[in-house]
């Protein structure tokens, strides 16, 4: 599917028919007759600048949220320590 990168024109308000919100910043939209009419009528312009990459700080924040929390034996709960101890496994009474 072909797409267009559009930017709103100052003083004009355009509602996205798919997302039902107002266009306030450059956006990638489908190359459809609706958006071609908006460009032709001067409601939006084609944005030829490449989209900006996400900031590196947000990527590192996402990575920190995805990594599992580490617990040390000093901070682990008693139940966790018992479960990790082979002598406390079920069925092994030796």
C-alpha positions as CSV (number, residue, x, y, z in Angstrom):
1,X,0.0,0.0,0.0
2,X,1.3,3.4,-1.0
3,X,1.4,6.1,1.7
4,X,1.8,9.9,1.8
5,X,3.5,11.9,4.5
6,X,1.4,15.0,5.1
7,X,1.6,18.1,7.2
8,X,-1.3,20.4,8.2
9,X,-1.5,23.9,6.8
10,X,-1.7,26.8,9.3
11,X,-5.3,28.0,9.7
12,X,-6.9,24.8,8.4
13,X,-8.4,22.0,10.4
14,X,-8.5,18.5,8.9
15,X,-10.0,15.4,10.6
16,X,-8.4,12.0,9.9
17,X,-11.3,9.8,8.7
18,X,-9.7,6.6,9.9
19,X,-8.5,7.7,13.4
20,X,-11.2,10.4,13.9
21,X,-8.8,12.9,15.3
22,X,-7.4,16.3,14.1
23,X,-4.2,16.4,12.2
24,X,-1.8,18.5,14.3
25,X,1.6,17.2,13.2
26,X,3.2,15.5,10.2
27,X,1.7,12.1,9.7
28,X,1.8,9.1,7.3
29,X,-1.5,8.4,5.7
30,X,-2.7,6.0,3.0
31,X,-2.4,7.4,-0.6
32,X,-6.2,7.7,-1.2
33,X,-8.5,10.0,-3.1
34,X,-9.5,11.7,0.2
35,X,-5.9,12.7,1.0
36,X,-5.2,13.7,-2.6
37,X,-8.2,16.0,-2.5
38,X,-7.0,17.5,0.8
39,X,-3.6,18.2,-0.8
40,X,-5.2,19.6,-4.0
41,X,-7.5,21.9,-1.9
42,X,-4.6,23.2,0.2
43,X,-5.8,21.8,3.5
44,X,-2.6,19.8,3.9
45,X,0.8,19.7,2.2
46,X,3.1,16.9,1.3
47,X,5.9,16.6,3.9
48,X,9.0,15.6,2.0
49,X,11.2,15.5,5.1
50,X,12.0,12.0,6.4
51,X,10.2,11.0,9.7
52,X,12.3,11.6,12.8
53,X,13.7,8.6,14.6
54,X,12.6,8.0,18.2
55,X,14.9,9.4,20.8
56,X,17.5,7.0,22.2
57,X,16.4,7.7,25.8
58,X,13.0,6.2,25.1
59,X,14.6,3.1,23.7
60,X,16.8,2.6,26.8
61,X,13.7,3.1,29.0
62,X,11.8,0.5,27.1
63,X,14.7,-1.9,27.4
64,X,14.9,-1.4,31.2
65,X,11.2,-2.1,31.5
66,X,11.5,-5.3,29.4
67,X,14.3,-6.8,31.4
68,X,13.4,-9.0,34.4
69,X,13.9,-7.7,37.9
70,X,16.9,-9.3,39.6
71,X,16.7,-10.3,43.3
72,X,19.7,-11.1,45.5
73,X,19.5,-13.7,48.2
74,X,19.4,-10.9,50.8
75,X,16.3,-9.4,49.2
76,X,14.5,-12.6,48.2
77,X,11.6,-13.6,50.3
78,X,11.8,-16.7,52.6
79,X,9.4,-18.6,50.3
80,X,11.6,-17.9,47.3
81,X,14.7,-19.1,49.2
82,X,12.9,-22.3,50.3
83,X,11.7,-23.0,46.8
84,X,15.3,-22.6,45.4
85,X,16.7,-24.9,48.1
86,X,16.9,-28.5,46.8
87,X,16.2,-29.9,50.3
88,X,12.7,-28.3,50.3
89,X,11.5,-29.8,47.0
90,X,8.3,-31.8,47.1
91,X,8.6,-35.6,47.2
92,X,12.3,-35.6,48.3
93,X,12.5,-36.4,52.0
94,X,16.1,-37.6,52.1
